[in-house]
Amino acid sequence: MATPGPETDHMTRLIVLWTGQILAGIGAAAVIPTTLAMIAAGTHTPRARARSISVWAAALSMGSVLSPLACGLLAQSQYNSWPHSGWRWAFLLVVALAAVSAVLAYVLAEDSKSPEGRSLDWPGQITIAVAAVALLFAVIQGPTSGWGSIEVIGGFTVAALFLVAFVLAEHRSASPLLDLGLFANRNFTVAAIVTVVGMFCYLGTGYVTSIRLTAIQGFTPLKASLAFIVFNGVSALIQVPIASRLIERYDPKWILGGGLLLIGAGDFWMASIPIGHQSVTPLIAPLVVAGAGVAFVLSAVTAVVINTVPHNLSGMAAGWTSLLRDFGFTLGPAVVGAIALSRAAREISDEVASDPELSQALDTFNASPATAPEGQQEAVEGAVAAVNSGPLGANAVPSTVTLPDGSTVPFNPLKDTAFQALGSAYSLGYLIVGLCAVAAAVVTVVLISGRRADLSDTPDAPATPMTTDA
């Protein structure tokens, strides 16, 4: 909100904006695992914990539905006709809600800290932070710089070295950030892996759907948002009345596995819908199916993780669940986007190489800035640069333009080719996400053990701290 207006230099505005985003990110990183840990500490039977976790997951989903709509509407408003005021009101809403939440938490929340107390594990926090940042940098930068580039290889190398350093630090720490003994519990280990894959599938589905509707088919953000209202809205609506009851009655691994299968079914369905269907409607039903799967996955995987660790380590498990969830979120768009865009670029290149007429038209288009009318050279140069920037740029430039006299002339020869290539490539993206979801479902059902009695009303037994001795 405090970002200066256009009267200040660009770098000053960026620094203020980035500082605010960093602070907001730190707050979000603290709130999500802390609230989950408070639920784990404040519920004393597995059944009550499963019900509370479902409500918590539903709140996250509902927030993801309401926040874009509310902030988008506020961003369209202005104050005293100042054109730069609109987007600040979106942050104003966040500030107001955060302030109210802080007051309510201070007044109503109970102390959930560990009775024996814990000290900060600085070596563990520093090494895992560096490893995570380096790994995410490499994954995000890979599609842009190339997976064999120096910075990407360097990122993976730094991540591996600091991950080893983290493991060594945790073995030596009297109060570790992560009790490595947790991984001796097969349920926890499998649930941790499935958390990453499940969130990869969740955001991977959202990413492919977003690119399909906006960058490829050209729908407005408002129209495209209808798909996400369905996707996230269904998830929010069924988590409390349905997902929580199923988790109470059945082994959570079946709910988790079933949710992953629903995500896979929805993605396979969307992969079969031709890109030429210029409407959101064909995606509604499969998004309902995938959204229902997300509801079951969010509730069940969290319940499995929290209920498979000693009660005194529930906060630690909650924090690591959030970290793994965010890592899965990052992997979804990065991996699926890299594969889809590489596939589309290859298809376009093959089509140009096999069609001499298309190749000649592209050469003529690339040379068009030199013959463009005076005053239009810059616009034509921008269009040529966009077409040659990659599949998405080639699809964004129209195939024809209208002249001042009203006549229409050909312009971008790659428009139709790029449109079809992107449609095919992002259908492959849906297939990749679907296959990952099905594979995770099989792993869940086969490797996670448990019984319905695990979610009884029997109070938790006193926890015995787990050790990390080899």
Phi and psi in degrees as a GROMACS rama.xvg file:
@    title "Ramachandran Plot"
@    xaxis  label "Phi"
@    yaxis  label "Psi"
@TYPE xy
-84.6875  2.60305  ALA-2
-58.9457  126.686  THR-3
-63.6243  164.687  PRO-4
-82.5757  -172.109  GLY-5
-68.2487  -9.33561  PRO-6
-72.5203  -14.1718  GLU-7
-97.6715  166.279  THR-8
-73.8106  158.768  ASP-9
-60.6965  -42.8714  HIS-10
-65.43  -37.5692  MET-11
-61.4567  -43.8333  THR-12
-63.548  -40.0068  ARG-13
-64.4384  -43.0584  LEU-14
-61.7002  -44.9235  ILE-15
-64.0794  -44.1231  VAL-16
-64.2096  -45.2242  LEU-17
-65.071  -38.7699  TRP-18
-61.1968  -44.0858  THR-19
-62.1966  -40.6454  GLY-20
-66.5833  -37.4953  GLN-21
-63.1826  -45.9496  ILE-22
-63.1418  -41.8162  LEU-23
-64.4118  -38.7418  ALA-24
-64.949  -39.4164  GLY-25
-62.2601  -42.4271  ILE-26
-63.1848  -44.415  GLY-27
-64.1999  -38.9308  ALA-28
-64.4183  -26.6056  ALA-29
-85.4216  -36.7983  ALA-30
-69.67  -47.6185  VAL-31
-64.6835  -53.1387  ILE-32
-66.8277  -31.3477  PRO-33
-66.5058  -43.9379  THR-34
-64.2078  -38.8049  THR-35
-66.6762  -39.0702  LEU-36
-65.5513  -37.0942  ALA-37
-64.2367  -37.5233  MET-38
-64.5437  -44.595  ILE-39
-62.9556  -39.5755  ALA-40
-77.4646  -27.7325  ALA-41
-91.5993  -5.45741  GLY-42
-113.725  133.09  THR-43
-113.484  7.41611  HIS-44
-132.873  147.915  THR-45
-57.7613  -35.5582  PRO-46
-64.4401  -47.3848  ARG-47
-63.975  -35.9538  ALA-48
-67.0945  -41.3537  ARG-49
-62.9517  -41.1934  ALA-50
-64.6771  -43.6049  ARG-51
-67.1307  -38.0096  SER-52
-65.0813  -35.9421  ILE-53
-64.4646  -40.807  SER-54
-63.9277  -42.2422  VAL-55
-60.5529  -46.1865  TRP-56
-66.0191  -37.2864  ALA-57
-63.951  -37.9026  ALA-58
-63.8543  -39.8977  ALA-59
-62.0254  -44.2881  LEU-60
-66.025  -43.0014  SER-61
-63.906  -37.8915  MET-62
-62.4479  -37.676  GLY-63
-69.9255  -20.268  SER-64
-83.6423  -47.0615  VAL-65
-78.2732  -36.7616  LEU-66
-62.876  -44.5063  SER-67
-62.9286  -37.6159  PRO-68
-67.6132  -49.3786  LEU-69
-64.6245  -46.682  ALA-70
-68.6797  -33.6461  CYS-71
-64.87  -41.2223  GLY-72
-65.6574  -42.2478  LEU-73
-65.7548  -34.7925  LEU-74
-66.0691  -19.3151  ALA-75
-83.2107  -9.82491  GLN-76
-84.4107  162.451  SER-77
-135.869  159.601  GLN-78
-119.766  117.698  TYR-79
53.2909  38.8254  ASN-80
62.8729  17.8628  SER-81
-80.6293  112.455  TRP-82
-66.132  -15.8171  PRO-83
-98.6398  10.0183  HIS-84
-89.3898  -25.1691  SER-85
-54.6821  -54.8614  GLY-86
-66.5099  -20.6415  TRP-87
-68.2332  -27.8205  ARG-88
-67.2382  -26.4845  TRP-89
-62.9508  -41.0157  ALA-90
-71.3687  -30.8199  PHE-91
-61.3383  -40.6783  LEU-92
-61.8856  -42.7714  LEU-93
-62.5508  -43.2702  VAL-94
-61.0105  -44.8855  VAL-95
-63.4396  -45.7999  ALA-96
-66.227  -37.8691  LEU-97
-64.3115  -40.1578  ALA-98
-65.0303  -44.3859  ALA-99
-63.1681  -42.7991  VAL-100
-63.4525  -39.1275  SER-101
-63.6562  -42.1663  ALA-102
-65.1911  -45.3437  VAL-103
-63.0793  -40.856  LEU-104
-64.5787  -40.528  ALA-105
-65.1571  -37.8856  TYR-106
-82.6258  -40.0835  VAL-107
-104.463  -27.4254  LEU-108
-72.1872  144.975  ALA-109
-95.0392  155.516  GLU-110
-69.7726  124.118  ASP-111
-120.372  19.4698  SER-112
-71.0825  159.235  LYS-113
-62.8948  132.607  SER-114
-58.4579  -37.5444  PRO-115
-83.0387  -7.79041  GLU-116
77.6904  156.185  GLY-117
-141.565  147.572  ARG-118
-102.154  158.914  SER-119
-71.8644  136.397  LEU-120
-97.4062  82.4407  ASP-121
-61.4589  -46.1872  TRP-122
-58.6071  -41.7756  PRO-123
-65.7833  -43.1284  GLY-124
-64.7463  -41.4846  GLN-125
-69.0132  -46.4705  ILE-126
-67.2136  -40.7126  THR-127
-72.0376  -32.0433  ILE-128
-65.5665  -45.6391  ALA-129
-64.4448  -42.6361  VAL-130
-61.5133  -44.3924  ALA-131
-65.9016  -44.6226  ALA-132
-63.5497  -43.4524  VAL-133
-64.4387  -41.3817  ALA-134
-66.6822  -45.5414  LEU-135
-64.9084  -37.5063  LEU-136
-59.87  -46.1669  PHE-137
-64.2612  -41.9277  ALA-138
-66.5704  -43.2411  VAL-139
-71.8867  -37.5499  ILE-140
-79.8482  -20.9215  GLN-141
-52.9956  -51.1535  GLY-142
-62.3969  -27.4679  PRO-143
-86.5759  -50.6856  THR-144
-89.0716  -16.1571  SER-145
99.513  137.266  GLY-146
-68.5656  -17.3483  TRP-147
-98.4681  6.4097  GLY-148
-71.546  159.729  SER-149
-61.8908  -43.5399  ILE-150
-67.4062  -35.0912  GLU-151
-72.0474  -46.5512  VAL-152
-61.3168  -40.6474  ILE-153
-61.9884  -39.2094  GLY-154
-62.1668  -46.0196  GLY-155
-64.463  -38.0949  PHE-156
-65.0989  -47.0014  THR-157
-61.0291  -41.6683  VAL-158
-60.9417  -43.5161  ALA-159
-65.399  -43.6128  ALA-160
-63.7741  -44.3206  LEU-161
-75.2577  -24.3207  PHE-162
-68.225  -41.1135  LEU-163
-62.4739  -42.5756  VAL-164
-62.1496  -36.2642  ALA-165
-64.2377  -44.855  PHE-166
-61.273  -43.8013  VAL-167
-63.2416  -40.6222  LEU-168
-64.8361  -37.889  ALA-169
-70.4694  -33.3674  GLU-170
-64.6318  -31.4017  HIS-171
-94.0913  -12.1806  ARG-172
-81.9311  137.976  SER-173
-76.4242  -23.7335  ALA-174
-134.147  74.5521  SER-175
-68.9047  150.159  PRO-176
-64.4523  -37.5405  LEU-177
-130.924  118.886  LEU-178
-73.4955  105.567  ASP-179
-62.1813  -17.8853  LEU-180
-64.5542  -18.1013  GLY-181
-59.9833  -31.4248  LEU-182
-76.3239  -6.68952  PHE-183
-72.9886  -17.7745  ALA-184
-85.628  110.981  ASN-185
-60.7295  -38.421  ARG-186
-59.5949  -43.3293  ASN-187
-64.7016  -44.6915  PHE-188
-62.381  -47.6931  THR-189
-64.9398  -42.5256  VAL-190
-62.6599  -35.5256  ALA-191
-63.9155  -44.0978  ALA-192
-65.2117  -44.0434  ILE-193
-65.8812  -31.1614  VAL-194
-59.8559  -46.1832  THR-195
-62.2343  -47.6856  VAL-196
-66.0792  -41.932  VAL-197
-61.5265  -43.2699  GLY-198
-73.3866  -30.135  MET-199
-57.8725  -44.8744  PHE-200
-68.6367  -39.6641  CYS-201
-60.3637  -56.5935  TYR-202
-76.8379  -26.9349  LEU-203
-61.8493  -41.9001  GLY-204
-62.6624  -45.6675  THR-205
-63.2618  -39.0724  GLY-206
-64.9343  -49.1481  TYR-207
-62.0552  -41.7107  VAL-208
-62.9407  -41.8042  THR-209
-63.0652  -47.0099  SER-210
-64.6154  -40.8996  ILE-211
-59.5756  -48.3933  ARG-212
-77.0421  -35.398  LEU-213
-99.6889  -64.6016  THR-214
-69.341  -30.9657  ALA-215
-94.2706  -56.2014  ILE-216
-86.6606  -14.2054  GLN-217
79.6387  21.7208  GLY-218
-70.642  153.655  PHE-219
-69.1149  154.907  THR-220
-56.0473  -36.0921  PRO-221
-65.1057  -43.9127  LEU-222
-68.4627  -40.6532  LYS-223
-64.982  -30.0117  ALA-224
-64.6516  -21.3444  SER-225
-59.5063  -37.9914  LEU-226
-63.5122  -38.4385  ALA-227
-78.6615  -26.1468  PHE-228
-63.3856  -40.9634  ILE-229
-66.4385  -49.3296  VAL-230
-59.7948  -53.5313  PHE-231
-81.9004  -29.6992  ASN-232
-65.9695  -43.019  GLY-233
-60.8384  -42.523  VAL-234
-59.0488  -44.7675  SER-235
-67.8464  -37.6119  ALA-236
-72.2771  -30.4439  LEU-237
-100.712  -5.90677  ILE-238
-65.3515  -47.5116  GLN-239
-76.7321  -52.5556  VAL-240
-73.4727  -25.4731  PRO-241
-114.223  -56.9422  ILE-242
-59.8268  -44.64  ALA-243
-64.4907  -38.2177  SER-244
-68.7676  -38.8814  ARG-245
-65.2744  -39.5719  LEU-246
-65.4324  -33.6626  ILE-247
-69.0135  -32.28  GLU-248
-93.7772  -28.2477  ARG-249
-126.106  162.98  TYR-250
-58.3472  125.801  ASP-251
-57.0762  -24.3326  PRO-252
-65.1866  -30.4205  LYS-253
-72.4283  -35.4668  TRP-254
-68.1614  -42.4458  ILE-255
-64.4503  -47.8969  LEU-256
-62.6406  -41.7313  GLY-257
-63.729  -39.6982  GLY-258
-62.5285  -42.0534  GLY-259
-64.4442  -38.1999  LEU-260
-64.6007  -37.8918  LEU-261
-65.1191  -40.463  LEU-262
-60.8366  -44.7057  ILE-263
-61.1593  -43.3602  GLY-264
-62.4182  -43.1721  ALA-265
-62.362  -40.8933  GLY-266
-69.9239  -40.3716  ASP-267
-61.3433  -40.0441  PHE-268
-62.1094  -47.1872  TRP-269
-66.4427  -30.9103  MET-270
-64.8973  -25.3365  ALA-271
-85.5988  -7.48244  SER-272
-85.3907  119.316  ILE-273
-60.2647  145.858  PRO-274
-67.1025  -20.0825  ILE-275
-71.3572  -12.3589  GLY-276
-74.4639  94.3242  HIS-277
-83.9204  66.8456  GLN-278
-159.976  151.971  SER-279
-77.6129  -24.7031  VAL-280
-53.446  -45.7452  THR-281
-60.7539  -20.7672  PRO-282
-88.2029  -12.1327  LEU-283
-61.173  -52.3559  ILE-284
-61.579  -49.5867  ALA-285
-64.4505  -29.8212  PRO-286
-69.6281  -31.9601  LEU-287
-63.3528  -44.4389  VAL-288
-62.3622  -49.2212  VAL-289
-65.4045  -38.3729  ALA-290
-63.4701  -38.4643  GLY-291
-63.3782  -39.6289  ALA-292
-62.6448  -40.0862  GLY-293
-60.8076  -40.549  VAL-294
-58.6893  -46.2293  ALA-295
-68.3317  -38.7823  PHE-296
-66.1423  -47.8499  VAL-297
-59.5885  -41.9433  LEU-298
-74.1237  -46.1541  SER-299
-72.6077  -42.4641  ALA-300
-67.0014  -36.5529  VAL-301
-67.6415  -40.6844  THR-302
-62.9943  -40.9155  ALA-303
-63.0212  -46.8441  VAL-304
-62.6889  -48.7823  VAL-305
-67.3708  -38.2627  ILE-306
-83.3302  -2.37223  ASN-307
-103.842  6.35609  THR-308
-120.084  156.77  VAL-309
-57.5226  149.644  PRO-310
-58.5244  -35.4587  HIS-311
-74.1407  -9.55379  ASN-312
-108.011  11.0114  LEU-313
-63.9858  -36.0997  SER-314
-63.7567  -42.2608  GLY-315
-61.2916  -45.2236  MET-316
-63.3985  -38.7109  ALA-317
-63.2392  -43.135  ALA-318
-63.1171  -42.5623  GLY-319
-72.1339  -30.8048  TRP-320
-61.7241  -42.4402  THR-321
-65.0437  -41.3366  SER-322
-62.6062  -46.1064  LEU-323
-66.2521  -37.3754  LEU-324
-62.4172  -45.3986  ARG-325
-66.3016  -34.6316  ASP-326
-65.1858  -41.4247  PHE-327
-62.4006  -39.455  GLY-328
-57.7169  -42.5196  PHE-329
-69.3126  -39.1998  THR-330
-66.1914  -34.492  LEU-331
-53.7236  -66.0781  GLY-332
-63.3266  -36.4763  PRO-333
-64.6762  -50.9552  ALA-334
-72.5826  -49.7374  VAL-335
-63.5424  -41.5792  VAL-336
-63.0897  -41.7614  GLY-337
-62.3578  -44.9994  ALA-338
-67.0918  -45.7655  ILE-339
-65.6007  -45.4461  ALA-340
-68.4577  -35.8427  LEU-341
-64.341  -41.627  SER-342
-64.007  -44.4534  ARG-343
-64.0325  -42.9892  ALA-344
-62.0013  -39.4586  ALA-345
-66.7232  -40.4558  ARG-346
-65.1857  -41.185  GLU-347
-64.1858  -44.5924  ILE-348
-61.3381  -42.9313  SER-349
-64.5311  -39.2819  ASP-350
-66.6212  -41.9115  GLU-351
-64.988  -41.2159  VAL-352
-67.0422  -31.0716  ALA-353
-91.9204  -6.58588  SER-354
-123.913  97.1818  ASP-355
-58.5202  -35.5975  PRO-356
-65.2696  -42.5641  GLU-357
-66.4694  -39.2677  LEU-358
-62.675  -41.4894  SER-359
-66.1806  -39.9268  GLN-360
-64.5444  -36.8735  ALA-361
-67.9301  -40.313  LEU-362
-62.0643  -41.2234  ASP-363
-64.0452  -41.4014  THR-364
-64.3178  -43.0687  PHE-365
-63.2033  -27.3469  ASN-366
-91.1828  -1.53725  ALA-367
-65.5748  -27.5963  SER-368
-58.3504  -30.1259  PRO-369
-69.1645  -25.7456  ALA-370
-109.874  7.47646  THR-371
-69.5141  148.852  ALA-372
-59.1036  153.847  PRO-373
-59.636  134.108  GLU-374
93.0182  -11.8946  GLY-375
-113.55  -0.367643  GLN-376
-60.1098  -42.215  GLN-377
-63.127  -41.5673  GLU-378
-65.7343  -40.9368  ALA-379
-67.8287  -40.2111  VAL-380
-60.7337  -40.5697  GLU-381
-63.1236  -39.6319  GLY-382
-65.9665  -42.2896  ALA-383
-63.0873  -42.8547  VAL-384
-62.7689  -39.5272  ALA-385
-64.6581  -44.5528  ALA-386
-62.1555  -37.3224  VAL-387
-86.6257  -0.746056  ASN-388
-79.5381  -19.8998  SER-389
149.566  179.149  GLY-390
-57.7911  -43.6223  PRO-391
-65.5574  -39.7198  LEU-392
-66.0326  -39.7585  GLY-393
-64.5204  -31.4442  ALA-394
-80.1422  -23.5008  ASN-395
-77.6098  -25.4193  ALA-396
-87.1763  129.746  VAL-397
-65.9049  154.25  PRO-398
-77.3975  -22.1791  SER-399
-135.582  158.351  THR-400
-131.791  153.849  VAL-401
-100.737  126.334  THR-402
-80.8438  164.799  LEU-403
-55.5421  -28.7907  PRO-404
-83.124  2.88439  ASP-405
93.5938  -8.13288  GLY-406
-79.5098  154.198  SER-407
-110.308  132.923  THR-408
-128.5  152.471  VAL-409
-62.5912  148.443  PRO-410
-134.472  -76.965  PHE-411
-93.1495  108.464  ASN-412
-73.4443  -14.3969  PRO-413
-94.6839  -1.44526  LEU-414
-54.5301  -56.0665  LYS-415
-66.3573  -39.5619  ASP-416
-62.9371  -44.5393  THR-417
-65.6148  -38.8629  ALA-418
-60.1094  -48.3479  PHE-419
-68.8057  -38.5944  GLN-420
-65.059  -42.4355  ALA-421
-66.7075  -39.0062  LEU-422
-60.3769  -44.3384  GLY-423
-66.0916  -41.8639  SER-424
-67.0522  -41.3509  ALA-425
-80.2649  -19.5814  TYR-426
-65.7403  -38.1313  SER-427
-61.1068  -36.8007  LEU-428
-59.155  -44.5286  GLY-429
-59.372  -41.7412  TYR-430
-63.5447  -41.5277  LEU-431
-61.6655  -46.516  ILE-432
-62.2576  -43.3578  VAL-433
-62.144  -42.4211  GLY-434
-64.6417  -40.3649  LEU-435
-62.7505  -40.1473  CYS-436
-64.9553  -43.499  ALA-437
-65.5992  -42.7444  VAL-438
-60.7488  -42.1484  ALA-439
-65.2279  -34.8739  ALA-440
-63.6375  -43.0674  ALA-441
-64.046  -45.2605  VAL-442
-59.6297  -41.4998  VAL-443
-61.6369  -50.7726  THR-444
-67.7466  -36.5975  VAL-445
-80.1081  -40.2282  VAL-446
-100.656  -24.1639  LEU-447
-85.7533  124.188  ILE-448
-102.2  156.297  SER-449
163.676  167.776  GLY-450
-135.135  162.406  ARG-451
-57.0386  -32.8809  ARG-452
-63.2621  -16.135  ALA-453
-62.6778  -20.3168  ASP-454
-114.045  52.2428  LEU-455
-88.963  -177.63  SER-456
-94.8072  13.068  ASP-457
-72.9961  128.089  THR-458
-59.5917  152.072  PRO-459
-61.4648  140.261  ASP-460
-73.9434  154.226  ALA-461
-55.8026  135.007  PRO-462
-82.964  140.825  ALA-463
-107.258  122.102  THR-464
-55.6706  138.827  PRO-465
-86.6325  146.526  MET-466
-105.06  163.319  THR-467
-113.793  15.2119  THR-468
-65.0101  138.859  ASP-469
